[in-house]
Structures are given as structure tokens and as C-alpha cells.
Amino acid sequence: MPPRLTFALGPKFNYETTQIMSIADIKAFSENAKTNPEAGKKLLECEKVKGLLALAKEQGFNIEEDELYPPNEPQFTAEQLHPKLGKALLRA
């Protein structure tokens, strides 16, 4: 039997907490874009997920890309997103 590979993520790493924090950041980023016209305009200009992630990071939000997709609930509306990005993130 081959040896098991283990990864040291540190004693404080908790996947569930990390996932919840990322979703909370997505919600906060979305709300910021709704209430801050400049942030909303920049979000609407993002055609790709990489652009959205870079904008979120620039604005102080820590978002994990895989948390943006189903089966997670969408945190953005179609009106907030560029049509290309909306197709990727708001799939039914």
C-alpha cells in the first residue's frame, strides 16, 4: 500500500470556517457594489472571474473562486454583473 499523503494546513485551519468566511466576504462585496456606485461600476465592467477576484482583493475582500459557483447560492444579481460573467456565475 502506498504511503498516505498529508498536507499541513496548520492547527487553526478549518475548511468549514474558511468556506463560511468566503461566502460572507462575497455577500459583503456584493452589498458594497450595491451601495457604492464606483464599486458597482467597476464590478459591472468585469467580464471574467479573474477580474472580479482582483477587484474584490483590491477592495479588501477575500473571496475563494469556487465559492462563487453553484451549488452555492448566488450573491450577485444579473444587474450587477457583466453579461458574460453573469452567464458563468448565475447558471440555473
Secondary structure as a PSIPRED ss2 file (coil, helix, strand):
# PSIPRED VFORMAT (PSIPRED V4.0)

   1 M C   1.000  0.000  0.000
   2 P C   1.000  0.000  0.000
   3 P C   1.000  0.000  0.000
   4 R C   1.000  0.000  0.000
   5 L C   1.000  0.000  0.000
   6 T C   1.000  0.000  0.000
   7 F C   1.000  0.000  0.000
   8 A C   1.000  0.000  0.000
   9 L C   1.000  0.000  0.000
  10 G C   1.000  0.000  0.000
  11 P C   1.000  0.000  0.000
  12 K C   1.000  0.000  0.000
  13 F C   1.000  0.000  0.000
  14 N C   1.000  0.000  0.000
  15 Y H   0.000  1.000  0.000
  16 E H   0.000  1.000  0.000
  17 T H   0.000  1.000  0.000
  18 T H   0.000  1.000  0.000
  19 Q H   0.000  1.000  0.000
  20 I H   0.000  1.000  0.000
  21 M H   0.000  1.000  0.000
  22 S H   0.000  1.000  0.000
  23 I H   0.000  1.000  0.000
  24 A H   0.000  1.000  0.000
  25 D H   0.000  1.000  0.000
  26 I H   0.000  1.000  0.000
  27 K H   0.000  1.000  0.000
  28 A H   0.000  1.000  0.000
  29 F H   0.000  1.000  0.000
  30 S H   0.000  1.000  0.000
  31 E H   0.000  1.000  0.000
  32 N H   0.000  1.000  0.000
  33 A H   0.000  1.000  0.000
  34 K H   0.000  1.000  0.000
  35 T H   0.000  1.000  0.000
  36 N C   1.000  0.000  0.000
  37 P H   0.000  1.000  0.000
  38 E H   0.000  1.000  0.000
  39 A H   0.000  1.000  0.000
  40 G H   0.000  1.000  0.000
  41 K H   0.000  1.000  0.000
  42 K H   0.000  1.000  0.000
  43 L H   0.000  1.000  0.000
  44 L H   0.000  1.000  0.000
  45 E H   0.000  1.000  0.000
  46 C C   1.000  0.000  0.000
  47 E C   1.000  0.000  0.000
  48 K C   1.000  0.000  0.000
  49 V H   0.000  1.000  0.000
  50 K H   0.000  1.000  0.000
  51 G H   0.000  1.000  0.000
  52 L H   0.000  1.000  0.000
  53 L H   0.000  1.000  0.000
  54 A H   0.000  1.000  0.000
  55 L H   0.000  1.000  0.000
  56 A H   0.000  1.000  0.000
  57 K H   0.000  1.000  0.000
  58 E H   0.000  1.000  0.000
  59 Q C   1.000  0.000  0.000
  60 G C   1.000  0.000  0.000
  61 F C   1.000  0.000  0.000
  62 N C   1.000  0.000  0.000
  63 I C   1.000  0.000  0.000
  64 E C   1.000  0.000  0.000
  65 E H   0.000  1.000  0.000
  66 D H   0.000  1.000  0.000
  67 E H   0.000  1.000  0.000
  68 L H   0.000  1.000  0.000
  69 Y C   1.000  0.000  0.000
  70 P C   1.000  0.000  0.000
  71 P C   1.000  0.000  0.000
  72 N C   1.000  0.000  0.000
  73 E C   1.000  0.000  0.000
  74 P C   1.000  0.000  0.000
  75 Q C   1.000  0.000  0.000
  76 F C   1.000  0.000  0.000
  77 T C   1.000  0.000  0.000
  78 A H   0.000  1.000  0.000
  79 E H   0.000  1.000  0.000
  80 Q H   0.000  1.000  0.000
  81 L C   1.000  0.000  0.000
  82 H C   1.000  0.000  0.000
  83 P H   0.000  1.000  0.000
  84 K H   0.000  1.000  0.000
  85 L H   0.000  1.000  0.000
  86 G H   0.000  1.000  0.000
  87 K H   0.000  1.000  0.000
  88 A H   0.000  1.000  0.000
  89 L H   0.000  1.000  0.000
  90 L C   1.000  0.000  0.000
  91 R C   1.000  0.000  0.000
  92 A C   1.000  0.000  0.000
